[in-house]
Amino acid sequence: MSVIVMLAVAWVSAGVGLANALEVSALVHAERDWIGAGAHTVIVEPGNAEGDAAIDVAACDRLAQIDGINAAFAVNPTVEAATAAHAPGTRATLTRVSPGVFAFFSLPAPAGGAVLATADTLGPLGLRDGDTTALAVTTYDGTATTATGTVAVSEVDSPALGDDLSGTWMLPDLHTGNAAQCYVTADAAHQGAVQAYLSEALAAPDGTPAVVRERLSDSGYGLNFATAYTGRPLAWAWAAAAVFLTSLWAIIAWTRRSRVAVYATFGAHRRARMVLQVTEWALLSLIAAAWGWGIAVTFALGLDADVRTTLVQVTGHVIATWSGATLGVLVVSLLPVGTLLDALKDRS
């Protein structure tokens, strides 16, 4: 019976802990991907699409000084193109951005001239992050060159970059004047307040509020991460496991009723019988629970679950399962037990 109890506690605890570790890790990875793709990024545009409505570049860059805002940069698409001197004919659209772009993408700002681009733009040209290249700015059809210069290349590898910027050369020389957009990334805790603030902070001179839209309209996973954790199907699996282990112990206690009846016949009171059963349970179950914890952690990490999430979830659910089952064992140990004569009558 002891082996059955230990195996049941170990594997039930391991199963509950492992299932929750994998489920929560999947949520953690999904939320990290969502955040990395721009979950807390908003794009601010002029509220009035007519005329010369625009976003003030300096005001956009200064947003990074506001509590709750991590970084911001202004974007102004052009009708120009740029090409690397060593690869003529490989023109890509030129977009002028403000220097805040480096902080936005956590990139070091070069001391001299610089240009930013994605791997899709740099790869065919044989360029990598940190290289220098001679860049020629031309009219979009390439018929006239408007500027040339040697710049350091910074590779932008972030899904937060919108499709309208991916594949373009981003030249961080926009210091003053007007821009078409302002990219802003904020803390999750300040997201709502920041969006409300931005519509007024970047309003047009006539008071027309700016339009603030989220970079991602939803998580892309069909999940609401604010409630996904508490609404997990396995959140209460430990309770079901505790009921199962309690039922198993109750069955074992029933099969032992004759032996317990002997104790009752010779004067063992209820408290003594309870101490006897609970001590046996604690000795067997604690060893088995530790074994189950090790099994769950090993399997979870082997399946690429998040380390911190694994330790927290497995530990919490093993403890919850053991505590719930122990409470059930206490209840079982308090059930009335007859004398040896009563046990013999049950068998007859």
Buried (B, 14 or more C-beta within 10 A) or exposed (E): EEEEBBEBBBBBBBBBBBBBBBBBBBBBBBBEBBBEBBBBBBBBBBBBEEEEBBBBBEBBBBBBEBEBBBBBBBBBBBEBBBBBEEEEEEBBBBBBBBBBBBBBBEBEEBEEBBBBBBBEBBEEBEBEBEBBBEBBBBEEEEEEEEEEBEBBBBBBEBBBBBEBBBBBBBBBBBEEEBBBBBBBBBEEEBBEEBBEBBBEBBBBEEEEBBBBEBBBEEBEBEBEBEEBEEEBEBBEBBEBBBEBBBEBBBEBBEEEBBEBBEBBBEEBEEEEBBEBBBEBBEEBBEEBBBBBBBBBBBBBBEEEBBEEBBBBBBBBBBBBBBEBBBEBBBEBBEEEBBBBEBBEEEEE
